[in-house]
Each structure stands twice: as structure tokens, then as C-alpha cells.
Amino acid sequence: MLSWMAWTWPTALVFIGIFTAIGILVAVEIRHPGGNARKGVLGLTTTRGDRLFISLLGTSYIFLAWLGLVGMPLWWPLAMAIAWGVFCFWKV
């Protein structure tokens, strides 16, 4: 099924997760419009979408740095990326 792009199931799951997160943010924005702007991680006023983008960008840097410096396995950067995402969304 995924052979036309030489994807693996973990890669497909990452993209499914990203699209699911975007879908959830769209549903929350429809239900509660306005974006809930507040001061974010970098000291900027951010909305939910901004915080998702910052968390995804930080996650990619965490994984790339881990692969460049340490290599496999990827369980530790996964834990750090989840912690980064929680920090991005819960930081006031």
C-alpha cells in the first residue's frame, strides 16, 4: 500500500499524527474561535496553531540532533519531543 513512495509504517504514522493534530485544532477553533492567544515559549504571543508549529519544528530539531550526535535508538528523543510539545502547549 505504501510502496509507491517507499514509505515505512512509522513514517506514515508520523504524518497521520500531524494531520490528526491539525484536524483537532481545526475542530477546536470552530468550537472556540479566537485562538486563545497567550505568551508562549519564546516570549511571543502565540495561538494554538503557532504553538503546534513551534512544537513540530522543535521536534524535528530534537530528532535530527539526536540522529546526528547519538544515532539509534530513538526512544529518548521521542520522550524529549513529547515533553517539548507539552511544554509548548502548557507554558503560560
C-alpha positions as CSV (number, residue, x, y, z in Angstrom):
1,M,0.0,0.0,0.0
2,L,2.8,2.5,0.8
3,S,5.3,1.1,-1.6
4,W,4.7,3.8,-4.3
5,M,6.6,6.3,-2.1
6,A,8.9,3.8,-0.3
7,W,7.4,4.9,3.0
8,T,7.5,2.8,6.1
9,W,4.7,2.4,8.6
10,P,6.4,4.6,11.2
11,T,6.7,7.4,8.6
12,A,3.1,7.1,7.7
13,L,2.1,7.2,11.4
14,V,4.0,10.4,11.9
15,F,2.2,12.1,9.0
16,I,-1.2,10.7,10.2
17,G,-0.4,12.1,13.6
18,I,0.4,15.5,12.2
19,F,-2.8,15.6,10.1
20,T,-4.8,14.4,13.1
21,A,-3.4,17.2,15.2
22,I,-4.2,19.8,12.6
23,G,-7.8,18.3,12.3
24,I,-8.2,18.5,16.1
25,L,-7.0,22.1,16.1
26,V,-9.5,23.0,13.3
27,A,-12.3,21.4,15.3
28,V,-11.3,23.2,18.5
29,E,-11.1,26.5,16.5
30,I,-14.5,26.0,15.1
31,R,-15.9,25.2,18.6
32,H,-13.9,28.0,20.4
33,P,-12.9,30.7,17.9
34,G,-10.2,33.2,18.7
35,G,-7.1,31.0,19.0
36,N,-6.6,31.6,22.8
37,A,-3.7,33.9,22.2
38,R,-1.2,34.0,25.1
39,K,2.5,34.4,25.8
40,G,4.3,31.4,24.5
41,V,7.6,29.5,24.9
42,L,9.7,32.0,23.1
43,G,8.2,35.1,24.8
44,L,5.9,35.7,21.7
45,T,2.2,36.0,21.8
46,T,1.0,32.7,20.1
47,T,-2.2,31.0,19.2
48,R,-2.9,27.2,19.2
49,G,-1.6,26.9,15.6
50,D,1.6,28.8,16.4
51,R,2.3,26.5,19.3
52,L,1.6,23.4,17.2
53,F,4.1,24.7,14.6
54,I,6.7,25.5,17.2
55,S,6.3,22.1,18.8
56,L,6.6,20.3,15.4
57,L,9.6,22.4,14.4
58,G,11.3,21.7,17.8
59,T,10.5,18.0,17.5
60,S,12.2,17.8,14.1
61,Y,15.3,19.5,15.5
62,I,15.4,17.2,18.5
63,F,15.3,14.1,16.3
64,L,17.8,15.5,13.8
65,A,20.3,16.5,16.6
66,W,19.8,13.1,18.2
67,L,20.5,11.2,15.0
68,G,23.5,13.4,14.2
69,L,25.1,13.1,17.7
70,V,23.9,9.8,19.1
71,G,22.2,7.7,16.4
72,M,19.8,4.9,17.3
73,P,17.6,4.1,19.2
74,L,15.0,6.9,19.0
75,W,13.1,6.3,22.2
76,W,14.9,9.1,24.2
77,P,14.3,11.8,21.6
78,L,10.7,10.7,21.3
79,A,10.3,11.3,25.1
80,M,12.1,14.6,24.8
81,A,9.9,15.6,21.8
82,I,6.7,14.7,23.8
83,A,8.0,16.8,26.7
84,W,8.8,19.7,24.4
85,G,5.2,19.5,22.9
86,V,3.7,19.5,26.4
87,F,5.9,22.4,27.4
88,C,4.9,24.4,24.3
89,F,1.2,24.0,24.9
90,W,1.2,24.4,28.7
91,K,3.7,27.2,29.1
92,V,1.9,30.4,30.2
